[in-house]
Amino acid sequence: MPRNRNEYGRVIAINQKRGMVAVSIEDTGISVFNVVDCYDFQLNDIVYGPLDYVGGQTIFHPAEKYQVQVFIEATGCTEKNFRHYMLS
């Protein structure tokens, strides 16, 4: 069960073709989301928001002061299984 509604995460993988991004969240694992808005994330970007809740969410890119609409497809992933979501 999610422990907090909003958390910080660091972008660890990007699939530009599919618009998929994986973020590592401290003590929670990895979340994978599909970018709904036109926004290009970069590796190691820091994002903030409800990263551990599946479904449509608004997350924030604090450094750029920009909000992005995403659809979170998976949460609590491990290093081993998050790639499945990035590729399928």
N, C-alpha and C positions, 0 to 999 in steps of 0.2 A: 504494500500500500504506500502511496506517495506520502512523504513526510512534510512537504512544504509546497505551497502553491507556486511560488516563484523561486527560481534558482539560477545561478550562473553556470554556463557551460562553455567549453572550448571546442571549436570546430576541429575535428580530427580527420574527416574524410568528406570528399565531395564527388558526386557523380553528376557532371554538368549536363549530360545527355538526358538524364531522367529528372533533373532538378532535385536530387536527393542530397541531404546533408546529414552527417552524423556528428553529434556533440557528446563529449565526455563530461559527465556531471559528477563532482566529488561525492563519494559515499553512496551513489545511486546507480552508477553504471553508465551505459551509453543509450542515448535516445536518437532515433532516426526520424527525420521529417522531410516532407515534400514542400518545396517553396512554391506558394501560390502566387505571390507578387513577383514582379520582375526585379530581382535583387541578386547580385553576385556575391556570395560569401567567399572568403579566402581562408585557407588553412590557418589555424591559430586565432581566428577572430573570437572574441568573447561575446556571448549573447546572454540575454536575461529574459526570464519569463517562466510560464508554467511548462517547463520542459519535460516533466514526468507525467503528463496527462495526455492520453491518446485522444485525437480529434482535432478539430479546427481551433487554432490558437493565434494570438498576437504575441510575437516576441520582439525584443528590443535589441538593437545593436548600440550599446552605450557610447562607444568611441565615435560612431558616426551620427549619433543622436537620431536614429531612424527606426521606425517600427515596421515589422514585416509580418504578413499573413502567411501562416504555414499550416500544414496538416501533419500532425505527429502520428506516425504509423506504428512505432514501436518504442517501448521504454524498458529500462532495466536490462538491456542487452549486455552481453559480455564481449570481450575482444574477438572471440571466436565466432559468435553468431550474428553480430551486427552486419557483417558483409552480405549475408543472405538478403537482408532488406535493401541494401544498397544496389544489388544486382538484379533482384527479381522484379 
